[in-house]
Amino acid sequence: MNTVDWLSRLIAFDTTSRHSNLQLIDCVDEYLRGLGLHAWRAWNADRSKANLFVTLPAHDGSIAGGTVLSGHTDVVPVDGQAWSSDPFQAEIRDGKLYGRGACDMKGFIAACLNMVPQALQTQLREPIHLALSYDEEIGCLGAPVMLAQLHEHGLSPTQCIVGEPTSMQMVVAHKGINVYSCKVHGHSAHSSLTPQGVNAIDYAARIIVFLQGLAKQLQTEHEQDAAFDVPFSTLNVGRIKGGTAVNIIPNECELQFDYRNLPTMNSDAVLVPLKAYLQELIQEMQQVHGDATIVFKQMEQVPAMQSAEGNALYSLIEALVDEQQRSKVAYATEGGHFQLANMQAVICGPGSIVQAHKADEYIELSQLNRCDRFMQQLLRKFS
């Protein structure tokens, strides 16, 4: 099978994050066993999903050090999207391969699997590792579970290439994602008796206005990095839910927002002033009703990936790609987790992020060809 064959096969597995990925993992595991390789799995809590990790040893059998090629197996939903073809059946039209996950990011995984037989025939001076994860699309939940088990298997890779779609260009940094929830618990009353109630929607609206002010400060008063497509950290309120009827003072309202931080910034710029403001609101609410409160919690956290001068992996990638520009992006990947596991990391993979998550997601066949060439050149560098 070639890369296109592998990609068609991988797309046929509906690995939307709400489903299990085990059929895909079983398929890849069987293929690797047929080549004499022994992969191991790192499971989620109920064992309905698994990461898969396999090592292609160096020519002397060593598994020490080496480079990880990393890809996530889950995809985003197709619900409500108008596709021109079955999203879980690959279809080639006009030099493009269509299907959910074609670019994000089963194309890279397909190229890795296609490369394995050739790698096994190569006298590698250091090992190559393949890491397939679950639940990247809903908060990078799988990768940390897998990385926590590396030392148990005697592994300590030194660098990682995350194959998210970058049009085969090198990305050296990305922002972090922090998702938070504010749930306002007010006190219900008839809408004609407003002084007797605590309107949760009113207080949620005040929190939103406060967040808008913080967002403006992030844009004008805090650190910036012009190398990013959005050069400052951002805040966005993405969801709000509250109220039961127009004639009832709402006793609950929840809002959710995300903070996408530059790698050089932590959460203090947002959390310190926000928590102080929430305490002011709680005191005000409790003057009307003692049980009124606001519950604040973090729902997701994906660490940023920082660029690093003197990173030897950058020089390696620059020798393998057509364009040597070092880019920084606002979206997040598992790269930050690999950095936290003491690996140098870059993002480089086939396909365009512009096509990700859309109806009629596709990858250009020319991008898959470029990725195949990248893999062949990588093997030559490691031989």
Phi, psi and omega in degrees: 000141175262186184296320179296318178298315180297317181297318178300320180292319181292322179298328183294343175272119177282094181255033171311140191305333180284351179255169174287152174253012191291330178297318177295315181298317178299318180299311181293319180299317179298318178299315181293321177298323178296339178264005178086014181259150182240102179274156173238158185243147172238117192266160167279179190300318183261011177059029175270348179219157180212145162276155177230131182228130179222146181244130171262106189293161171293170186298335179267009179089358183290142174244008182285142178066213176097180186244133176266134168254115192243136175211148178264144185269342184275157179229165178278162182292160174253004183305131175076003180262141181265098180269147177276346179212171180298120184295342181251022170227113183299139178221132181258125178218126173054045176077014180231141177255119185261146176156152179294125181091001183304314177259332186238089349219045182286342176298317178294317179300318179301317180295323177297314181294323178294331182283336190304310181303320178294321179298323181290341177266002183258140176281084183287133177276346174210156185288157170243135181243141173250130181234115178248126187245167174247157169057036172293323187290347181240033173120017180054052185280329187279318186304315180299326178297317180292314183296329180294343183257002183302312185294331176298334181259013177072029186246142176211066179301152183255344182207161186215137171249114178267121190271036174298156184292115178230015186058035179059034171249160186269127174250126187252352180202150172213163180285163171268164176235129174232120182251131185233157175235135170242114178250116181268122177253104181262219179212125184283151172197169175295143185296346176278351184242053187303325180296341183270352182247167173240107187281107184296325179293319177303314182290324175298321179297322179293324177295319180298317178297321178296318178296323176299322177295319177296320179300320178295321178296320178301325183283329189246338189242345184252183184302149174225155177221106186294346179287342177277149177296324167246108196281004181227163175290150187230156172236141177213124172275115187256340182215148173209140181212130178183162177087152179238327180203154185291339181258019177236130173293120187291133180264353178218144172204130179241135173237148178233139181217159175239150177239115179255106189262143168300151181303334182274358182245144173259195184271356186299325183300335180258312191288323182298306179292326181294314181296323177296318179294320179298321178296322177298316181295319180298315179299320179295317180297320185286347172292336177267316180213127188295337182271352181294140181198177175229126179256120181247132178210157175267132183259323181216153173211120175241117185292148175291159174248124184263146171283156183218120177296143180080009179290114183296333180295328179300315181296322178298311183295321180300331178281350185249344184251160182285324181246131188262014178293139177258108187260160173231141189228159182276335179283163184247159179220188174279359183303323179297324178293322178293323175299318179296339176269021175066039174241144166291143185220144170222160175250125179198117181200170184280153178094165181253135177299338179298331182273347185292144172072001183265164165296148182055042173303138180214167170228137178288138179300330178296329177291321176296322177296318178297322179292322176299317178296320177303314181296318180296318179292324177298317178297320179296321178297327184267358183271000000 
